């Protein structure tokens, strides 16, 4: 009977010791070398869903590289300018890459562009973390996204003008037949003569496949021996030149685009 009671007591003591490990681990952590902010680097920052629509709750994930050989507890804050978007408190990170999932948030996008930065708090000292690149969310036709917008390929199948031939000083209008082999886009469509903008259509929808765009009349001045036109698709202030199946140059035989 005494052996049974002794066994139970030893078991209870051992159980209490195991349960008391977390505080001892905390003491051990304090005595081990700590991670410095310069040891950390943000390799990737994503949010889900992407793209995200207004009113949806959003989840951020960060791939954090710990360049030191030490583990440790840190707090992380994702910020947009000076506003905290979301945070995680007292998480353990280990040497190498660590994927960190932040709590979902109802953060609202209100500007044309939102660029995020990350701050780390180590023992009540807060510092910014180096980013591998700039992480900026942009508004698209389908919602806000952190992904690179993949445009095209885009092809100008035809470009003509009315009237054709045109007389000097006469108002003309252009028609562009465009083929979009990429995703649908919301963009500005611009016709250029070398570096000079001839006419533009703003905030138009360019679907996948073939589509035609009719530009308003413009009193464009023909003044050189020839005028060769290109079509630019401007997506989120980034211009992409559409490839043309042939040159579209107006010749001074009454200024015509006909081959």
C-alpha positions as a printed Julia matrix, in Angstrom:
259×3 Matrix{Float64}:
   0.0    0.0      0.0
   2.86   2.38     0.86
   4.45   1.63    -2.52
   1.19   2.52    -4.3
   0.9    5.83    -2.38
   4.57   6.62    -3.07
   4.06   5.88    -6.78
   1.04   8.19    -6.89
   2.97  11.0     -5.16
   5.92  10.65    -7.53
   3.52  10.69   -10.49
   1.83  13.87    -9.23
   5.17  15.59    -8.64
   6.4   14.63   -12.1
   3.12  15.78   -13.64
   3.44  19.14   -11.89
   7.0   19.5    -13.12
   5.96  18.87   -16.73
   3.14  21.39   -16.45
   5.6   23.91   -15.02
   7.81  23.69   -18.12
   6.47  26.77   -19.94
   7.68  29.2    -17.22
  11.07  27.49   -17.21
  11.15  27.73   -20.98
  10.5   31.45   -20.64
  13.43  31.81   -18.25
  15.61  29.81   -20.63
  14.56  32.04   -23.54
  15.63  35.14   -21.62
  19.12  33.74   -21.1
  19.62  32.62   -24.72
  20.92  35.1    -27.35
  18.02  37.12   -28.7
  17.1   37.82   -32.32
  17.99  41.3    -33.59
  15.69  43.21   -35.99
  18.47  43.25   -38.6
  18.36  39.43   -38.6
  14.85  39.52   -40.07
  13.68  40.02   -43.65
  10.22  39.88   -45.23
  10.5   37.63   -48.28
   6.82  37.71   -49.25
   3.59  39.36   -48.14
   0.2   38.17   -49.41
  -3.44  38.62   -48.6
  -6.42  36.34   -49.18
  -8.66  36.49   -51.06
  -6.73  38.2    -53.83
  -8.26  40.13   -55.5
 -10.46  41.34   -52.65
 -13.71  43.28   -52.98
 -14.86  46.15   -50.79
 -16.39  44.88   -47.54
 -14.68  41.47   -47.54
 -12.6   40.39   -44.56
  -8.96  39.92   -45.4
  -6.22  37.59   -44.12
  -2.55  38.57   -44.41
   0.29  36.06   -44.56
   3.98  36.88   -44.3
   7.01  34.77   -45.19
   9.64  35.9    -42.69
  13.29  34.87   -42.95
  15.26  34.67   -39.68
  18.92  34.92   -40.67
  20.21  34.28   -37.15
  20.82  30.84   -35.63
  18.52  31.61   -32.69
  14.84  31.1    -32.02
  12.8   33.65   -30.14
   9.47  35.31   -29.52
   8.48  38.46   -31.38
   5.42  40.54   -32.18
   4.73  41.65   -35.75
   2.63  44.54   -37.06
   1.54  45.11   -40.65
   1.1   48.84   -41.25
  -0.27  51.01   -44.03
   1.53  54.31   -43.56
   1.09  54.92   -39.79
  -2.04  52.79   -39.38
  -1.81  49.25   -37.95
  -3.71  46.9    -40.26
  -3.26  43.68   -38.27
  -0.8   42.12   -35.8
   0.34  38.93   -34.07
   1.68  38.94   -30.52
   4.48  36.92   -28.92
   4.9   34.28   -31.62
   7.84  31.9    -31.74
  10.05  32.07   -34.82
  12.91  29.76   -35.64
  16.01  30.04   -37.85
  15.22  30.03   -41.55
  11.89  30.81   -43.19
   8.74  31.2    -41.08
   5.22  31.54   -42.55
   3.06  33.68   -40.29
  -0.72  33.9    -40.63
  -2.33  37.06   -39.22
  -5.88  37.26   -37.84
  -8.55  38.24   -40.36
  -9.36  41.93   -40.43
 -12.03  44.15   -41.92
  -9.48  46.68   -43.16
 -10.96  49.09   -45.68
  -9.13  50.33   -48.77
  -9.77  54.02   -49.37
  -6.94  55.32   -51.62
  -5.73  54.52   -55.11
  -2.76  52.57   -53.73
  -1.91  51.0    -50.37
   1.73  50.1    -49.64
   2.37  47.88   -46.62
   5.34  47.71   -44.29
   6.1   45.39   -41.36
   7.38  46.3    -37.9
   8.78  43.89   -35.31
   8.61  44.28   -31.54
  11.38  42.46   -29.66
  11.28  42.95   -25.89
   9.32  46.23   -26.24
  11.64  47.65   -28.88
   9.84  48.23   -32.18
  11.72  48.49   -35.47
  10.82  48.22   -39.2
  11.69  44.96   -40.95
  13.51  44.99   -44.28
  11.29  44.08   -47.24
  12.52  42.02   -50.19
  10.42  44.31   -52.42
   7.63  46.86   -52.23
   4.24  45.35   -51.4
   1.54  47.66   -52.78
  -2.11  46.81   -53.35
  -3.68  48.33   -56.46
  -7.31  48.74   -57.44
  -8.32  46.73   -60.5
 -11.59  46.03   -62.28
 -11.92  42.83   -60.2
 -10.92  44.26   -56.81
  -7.75  45.07   -54.86
  -4.7   42.93   -55.58
  -1.08  42.53   -54.5
  -0.28  40.46   -57.57
   1.43  41.78   -60.65
  -1.13  42.6    -63.33
  -0.39  40.37   -66.32
  -1.31  42.26   -69.44
  -1.81  40.65   -72.81
  -0.45  39.65   -75.16
  -2.29  42.4    -77.1
  -2.4   42.75   -80.89
  -3.64  45.54   -83.13
  -5.47  43.68   -85.91
  -6.51  46.84   -87.72
  -6.32  50.62   -87.37
  -8.1   52.96   -89.73
  -9.42  56.51   -89.83
 -12.38  58.39   -91.27
 -12.34  60.1    -93.65
  -9.59  58.35   -95.54
  -7.92  60.06   -97.3
  -7.96  63.08   -94.97
  -7.2   66.64   -95.97
  -4.9   68.93   -93.9
  -6.87  70.57   -91.07
  -9.78  68.11   -91.43
 -11.23  66.37   -88.37
 -10.63  62.63   -88.35
 -11.65  59.76   -86.12
  -9.85  56.46   -85.56
 -11.07  52.92   -85.18
  -8.93  50.21   -83.57
  -9.59  46.48   -83.8
  -7.77  44.87   -80.88
  -7.13  41.25   -79.92
  -6.54  40.53   -76.23
  -5.09  37.07   -75.58
  -4.76  37.75   -71.83
  -7.15  38.54   -69.01
  -9.91  41.18   -69.35
  -8.67  44.66   -68.47
  -9.87  48.07   -67.36
  -7.5   50.5    -69.05
  -6.89  53.65   -71.1
  -6.43  53.09   -74.83
  -4.07  55.59   -76.44
  -3.09  56.19   -80.07
   0.35  57.74   -80.43
   2.3   59.21   -83.32
   5.87  58.57   -82.21
   5.86  60.13   -78.69
   2.88  62.42   -79.33
  -0.57  61.45   -78.05
  -3.1   61.69   -80.9
  -6.28  60.65   -79.07
  -7.25  58.47   -76.06
 -10.19  56.53   -74.67
 -10.17  56.48   -70.87
 -11.41  53.81   -68.42
 -12.63  51.35   -71.0
 -13.22  47.62   -70.6
 -11.05  45.46   -72.86
 -12.48  41.92   -72.88
 -10.6   38.8    -73.83
 -10.67  38.16   -77.56
 -11.53  40.59   -80.34
 -13.08  44.02   -79.81
 -13.43  47.29   -81.68
 -12.98  50.77   -80.26
 -14.17  53.96   -81.95
 -12.4   57.15   -80.92
 -14.0   60.62   -81.01
 -13.16  63.09   -83.76
  -9.92  65.0    -83.41
  -8.33  67.76   -85.49
  -4.92  66.12   -85.69
  -2.3   68.0    -87.69
  -0.45  65.99   -90.34
   2.82  67.8    -90.92
   5.6   65.3    -91.65
   6.34  63.08   -94.61
   4.68  60.15   -92.85
   2.88  59.54   -89.54
   3.19  56.03   -88.05
   0.73  55.2    -85.29
   1.07  52.87   -82.33
  -1.55  51.75   -79.81
  -0.75  51.92   -76.1
  -2.78  50.16   -73.4
  -2.35  52.03   -70.11
  -3.17  49.76   -67.15
  -2.93  51.31   -63.69
  -0.6   54.05   -65.05
   1.67  51.44   -66.66
   1.82  51.67   -70.46
   1.98  48.51   -72.6
   2.48  48.72   -76.35
   0.13  46.5    -78.36
   1.9   44.58   -81.11
   0.72  45.44   -84.62
   0.32  42.93   -87.43
   1.71  45.6    -89.79
   2.82  49.23   -89.75
  -0.02  51.75   -89.71
   1.49  54.79   -91.41
  -0.39  57.67   -93.04
   1.17  58.63   -96.37
   0.91  62.16   -97.83
  -1.21  61.04  -100.8
  -4.18  62.84   -99.29
  -3.06  61.33   -95.94
  -4.31  57.76   -96.06
  -3.83  54.7    -93.85
  -4.84  52.3    -96.61
  -2.11  49.85   -97.58
